[in-house]
Amino acid sequence: MPKPKKEKKAESQKISEKEFETKVIDLSKSMTSEKIGEALRKQGIHPKEYRKISRILKEKGLYINPDVKNMEEKLKKITIHKEKNIQDKRARRERERIFSLLRKQKAYHKIA
């Protein structure tokens, strides 16, 4: 069985610190800091050559903890499912479990 061909890496680009910050801020509207890093690497911009993405977002007030954001999205999906399927007891239990984890994460990160 032949090995799958690897994708060619994009040529690494050198951009200024300000351009890097504007790209990070633009991408922050739809992604978390870890996904921003992946997207920039695909574009050929290596994030390790610049300041940390999460630090840039914290300075601008745009940082959202990825763990909390992912749990909120999961809770939203489970809640929608629970409203459609009232008899689903597993979904109710999962919703309670995720809500509990979310509450603990928010307390740990001191998020209101």
MILUM-167678 format. One record per residue: residue number from 1; residue in one letter; x negated, y negated, z of N, C-alpha, C in turn. Coordinates in nm, 2 decimals. Atoms other than C-alpha are relative to their C-alpha. Example, Ala and Ser with C-alpha at 12.3 -4.5 7.8 and 13.67 -1.06 7.14 Angstrom:
<rs>
R   i aa    n_u    n_v    n_w   ca_u   ca_v   ca_w    c_u    c_v    c_w
R   1  A  -0.09   0.12   0.00  -1.23   0.45   0.78  -0.09  -0.12   0.00
R   2  S   0.09   0.11   0.00  -1.37   0.11   0.71   0.08  -0.11   0.08
</rs>
This chain:
<rs>
R   i aa    n_u    n_v    n_w   ca_u   ca_v   ca_w    c_u    c_v    c_w
R   1  M  -0.08   0.12   0.00   0.00   0.00   0.00  -0.09  -0.12   0.00
R   2  P   0.09   0.12   0.00  -0.16  -0.33  -0.10   0.03  -0.10   0.11
R   3  K  -0.02   0.11  -0.10  -0.21  -0.61   0.15   0.08  -0.11  -0.06
R   4  P  -0.06   0.12   0.05   0.02  -0.91   0.12  -0.10  -0.11  -0.01
R   5  K   0.09   0.11   0.02  -0.15  -1.21  -0.02   0.03  -0.11   0.10
R   6  K  -0.01   0.11  -0.10  -0.22  -1.48   0.23   0.03  -0.13  -0.08
R   7  E  -0.03   0.13   0.06  -0.09  -1.83   0.16  -0.13  -0.08   0.01
R   8  K   0.11   0.08   0.00  -0.36  -2.07   0.06   0.02  -0.12   0.10
R   9  K  -0.01   0.11  -0.10  -0.43  -2.33   0.33  -0.01  -0.13  -0.08
R  10  A   0.00   0.13   0.06  -0.37  -2.69   0.23  -0.14  -0.06   0.03
R  11  E   0.13   0.07  -0.02  -0.68  -2.90   0.18   0.02  -0.10   0.12
R  12  S  -0.01   0.08  -0.12  -0.75  -3.08   0.51  -0.02  -0.15  -0.04
R  13  Q   0.00   0.14   0.03  -0.68  -3.45   0.49  -0.05  -0.08   0.12
R  14  K   0.04   0.09  -0.11  -0.83  -3.73   0.69   0.09  -0.12  -0.02
R  15  I  -0.08   0.12   0.00  -0.59  -4.00   0.78  -0.03  -0.08   0.13
R  16  S   0.04   0.09  -0.12  -0.62  -4.29   1.03   0.09   0.04   0.12
R  17  E  -0.08  -0.03  -0.13  -0.49  -4.26   1.39   0.14  -0.06  -0.01
R  18  K  -0.14   0.06   0.01  -0.20  -4.50   1.32   0.09   0.08  -0.10
R  19  E  -0.08  -0.08   0.09  -0.09  -4.30   1.02   0.05   0.13   0.06
R  20  F  -0.04  -0.13  -0.07  -0.10  -3.98   1.23   0.11  -0.03   0.10
R  21  E  -0.11   0.03  -0.10   0.11  -4.15   1.50   0.13  -0.02  -0.07
R  22  T  -0.12   0.03   0.07   0.37  -4.27   1.25   0.06   0.13  -0.06
R  23  K  -0.05  -0.13   0.05   0.39  -3.91   1.10   0.06   0.07   0.12
R  24  V  -0.05  -0.07  -0.12   0.44  -3.77   1.45   0.13  -0.06   0.04
R  25  I  -0.13   0.06  -0.05   0.71  -4.02   1.54   0.11   0.03  -0.10
R  26  D  -0.10  -0.04   0.10   0.89  -3.95   1.21   0.05   0.14   0.02
R  27  L  -0.04  -0.14  -0.02   0.89  -3.58   1.27   0.06   0.03   0.13
R  28  S  -0.06  -0.03  -0.13   0.99  -3.61   1.63   0.15  -0.02   0.00
R  29  K  -0.15   0.01   0.00   1.35  -3.70   1.53   0.07   0.13  -0.02
R  30  S  -0.07  -0.13   0.03   1.41  -3.34   1.42  -0.07   0.12   0.06
R  31  M   0.08  -0.11  -0.05   1.14  -3.13   1.59  -0.06  -0.03   0.14
R  32  T   0.07   0.01  -0.12   0.97  -3.06   1.92  -0.15  -0.01  -0.03
R  33  S   0.14   0.03   0.02   0.60  -3.13   1.97  -0.07   0.12  -0.06
R  34  E   0.07  -0.12   0.05   0.49  -2.77   1.90   0.04   0.02  -0.15
R  35  K  -0.04  -0.02   0.14   0.69  -2.76   1.57  -0.07  -0.11  -0.09
R  36  I   0.06   0.11   0.07   0.54  -3.10   1.47  -0.14   0.04  -0.03
R  37  G   0.14  -0.05   0.03   0.19  -2.95   1.50  -0.01   0.10  -0.11
R  38  E   0.00  -0.10   0.11   0.28  -2.66   1.28   0.03  -0.07  -0.14
R  39  A  -0.04   0.07   0.12   0.44  -2.89   1.02  -0.12  -0.08  -0.05
R  40  L   0.12   0.07   0.04   0.13  -3.11   1.02  -0.11   0.09  -0.06
R  41  R   0.10  -0.10   0.05  -0.10  -2.81   0.97   0.03   0.04  -0.14
R  42  K  -0.04  -0.04   0.14   0.10  -2.71   0.67  -0.02  -0.11  -0.10
R  43  Q   0.03   0.11   0.08   0.05  -3.05   0.53  -0.15  -0.03  -0.02
R  44  G   0.14   0.01   0.02  -0.32  -3.01   0.57  -0.06  -0.11   0.10
R  45  I   0.05   0.09  -0.10  -0.35  -3.25   0.87  -0.02   0.08   0.13
R  46  H   0.03  -0.08  -0.12  -0.53  -3.09   1.16   0.02  -0.08   0.13
R  47  P  -0.04   0.08  -0.12  -0.37  -3.22   1.49  -0.12  -0.01   0.10
R  48  K   0.10   0.00  -0.11  -0.68  -3.13   1.70  -0.10  -0.12  -0.02
R  49  E   0.10   0.11   0.03  -0.88  -3.42   1.53   0.06  -0.13   0.06
R  50  Y  -0.06   0.12  -0.04  -0.64  -3.67   1.68   0.05   0.01   0.15
R  51  R  -0.05  -0.01  -0.14  -0.47  -3.75   2.02   0.11   0.11   0.00
R  52  K  -0.10  -0.10  -0.02  -0.23  -3.49   2.16   0.14  -0.05  -0.04
R  53  I  -0.13   0.04   0.05   0.12  -3.50   2.00   0.09  -0.03   0.12
R  54  S  -0.09   0.02  -0.11   0.30  -3.47   2.33  -0.03  -0.13   0.07
R  55  R   0.04   0.12  -0.06   0.10  -3.76   2.47   0.05  -0.12  -0.08
R  56  I  -0.05   0.11   0.09   0.19  -3.98   2.17   0.15  -0.02   0.02
R  57  L  -0.15   0.01  -0.01   0.56  -3.90   2.21   0.04  -0.05   0.14
R  58  K  -0.03   0.05  -0.13   0.55  -3.96   2.59  -0.02  -0.15   0.01
R  59  E   0.02   0.14   0.00   0.40  -4.31   2.53   0.12  -0.07  -0.07
R  60  K  -0.11   0.07   0.07   0.68  -4.39   2.29   0.14   0.03   0.06
R  61  G  -0.13  -0.03  -0.07   0.95  -4.24   2.52   0.08   0.10  -0.08
R  62  L  -0.08  -0.09   0.09   1.05  -3.97   2.26  -0.02   0.15   0.04
R  63  Y   0.03  -0.14  -0.04   0.91  -3.66   2.44   0.12   0.07   0.07
R  64  I  -0.10  -0.08  -0.07   1.16  -3.39   2.53  -0.07   0.14   0.02
R  65  N   0.06  -0.13  -0.03   1.03  -3.07   2.70   0.06   0.10  -0.09
R  66  P  -0.05  -0.10   0.09   1.05  -2.79   2.44   0.08   0.11   0.07
R  67  D  -0.08  -0.11  -0.07   1.17  -2.53   2.70   0.14  -0.05   0.03
R  68  V  -0.13   0.05  -0.03   1.45  -2.75   2.81   0.09  -0.02  -0.12
R  69  K  -0.07   0.02   0.12   1.55  -2.84   2.46   0.06   0.13  -0.06
R  70  N  -0.04  -0.13   0.05   1.56  -2.48   2.35   0.11   0.06   0.08
R  71  M  -0.11  -0.05  -0.09   1.77  -2.38   2.65   0.13  -0.07  -0.02
R  72  E  -0.13   0.08   0.02   2.02  -2.66   2.59   0.06   0.04  -0.13
R  73  E  -0.06  -0.05   0.13   2.06  -2.54   2.22   0.06   0.13   0.02
R  74  K  -0.06  -0.14  -0.03   2.11  -2.18   2.34   0.13  -0.01   0.08
R  75  L  -0.12   0.01  -0.08   2.36  -2.29   2.60   0.12  -0.05  -0.09
R  76  K  -0.10   0.06   0.08   2.55  -2.49   2.34   0.06   0.11  -0.09
R  77  K  -0.04  -0.11   0.09   2.56  -2.18   2.10   0.09   0.10   0.08
R  78  I  -0.07  -0.10  -0.08   2.68  -1.95   2.38   0.14  -0.06   0.04
R  79  T  -0.13   0.06  -0.04   2.95  -2.20   2.49   0.10   0.00  -0.11
R  80  I  -0.09   0.00   0.12   3.09  -2.23   2.14   0.05   0.15  -0.02
R  81  H  -0.04  -0.14   0.02   3.09  -1.84   2.11   0.11   0.03   0.11
R  82  K  -0.09  -0.03  -0.11   3.26  -1.82   2.45   0.14  -0.06  -0.02
R  83  E  -0.13   0.06   0.03   3.54  -2.06   2.35   0.08   0.08  -0.11
R  84  K  -0.06  -0.08   0.11   3.61  -1.85   2.04   0.04   0.14   0.05
R  85  N  -0.02  -0.13  -0.04   3.59  -1.52   2.22   0.02   0.00   0.16
R  86  I  -0.03   0.02  -0.14   3.76  -1.56   2.56  -0.02   0.13   0.08
R  87  Q   0.01  -0.13  -0.07   3.75  -1.19   2.65  -0.15   0.05   0.02
R  88  D   0.14  -0.05   0.00   3.37  -1.16   2.60  -0.06  -0.04   0.14
R  89  K   0.05   0.02  -0.13   3.25  -1.11   2.96  -0.15  -0.01   0.00
R  90  R   0.15   0.01   0.01   2.89  -1.06   2.86  -0.04  -0.15  -0.04
R  91  A   0.03   0.14   0.04   2.89  -1.41   2.69   0.02  -0.09   0.12
R  92  R  -0.02   0.08  -0.12   3.03  -1.56   3.01  -0.12   0.01   0.10
R  93  R   0.12  -0.02  -0.09   2.75  -1.40   3.22  -0.13  -0.06  -0.06
R  94  E   0.12   0.05   0.06   2.49  -1.50   2.97   0.00  -0.16   0.01
R  95  R  -0.01   0.14  -0.01   2.62  -1.86   2.97  -0.04  -0.05   0.15
R  96  E   0.04   0.04  -0.14   2.59  -1.87   3.35  -0.15   0.02   0.03
R  97  R   0.14  -0.03  -0.02   2.24  -1.72   3.34  -0.08  -0.11  -0.06
R  98  I   0.07   0.10   0.07   2.12  -1.97   3.08   0.02  -0.14   0.07
R  99  F  -0.02   0.13  -0.07   2.28  -2.26   3.27  -0.08  -0.01   0.13
R 100  S   0.08  -0.01  -0.12   2.10  -2.15   3.59  -0.14  -0.03  -0.04
R 101  L   0.13   0.02   0.04   1.77  -2.13   3.41  -0.03  -0.15  -0.04
R 102  L   0.01   0.14   0.05   1.83  -2.47   3.25  -0.01  -0.10   0.12
R 103  R   0.00   0.08  -0.12   1.91  -2.62   3.59  -0.14   0.00   0.07
R 104  K   0.13  -0.02  -0.07   1.59  -2.48   3.74  -0.11  -0.07  -0.08
R 105  Q   0.10   0.07   0.08   1.38  -2.61   3.45   0.01  -0.15   0.01
R 106  K  -0.02   0.15  -0.02   1.53  -2.96   3.48  -0.05  -0.04   0.14
R 107  A   0.04   0.04  -0.13   1.46  -2.96   3.85  -0.16   0.00   0.01
R 108  Y   0.14  -0.01   0.00   1.10  -2.85   3.79  -0.07  -0.11  -0.07
R 109  H   0.06   0.11   0.08   1.03  -3.11   3.53   0.06  -0.14   0.04
R 110  K  -0.06   0.12  -0.05   1.23  -3.37   3.72   0.08  -0.08  -0.10
R 111  I  -0.09   0.06   0.11   1.48  -3.44   3.44   0.14  -0.01   0.06
R 112  A  -0.14   0.02  -0.06   1.82  -3.58   3.54   0.10   0.08  -0.06
</rs>
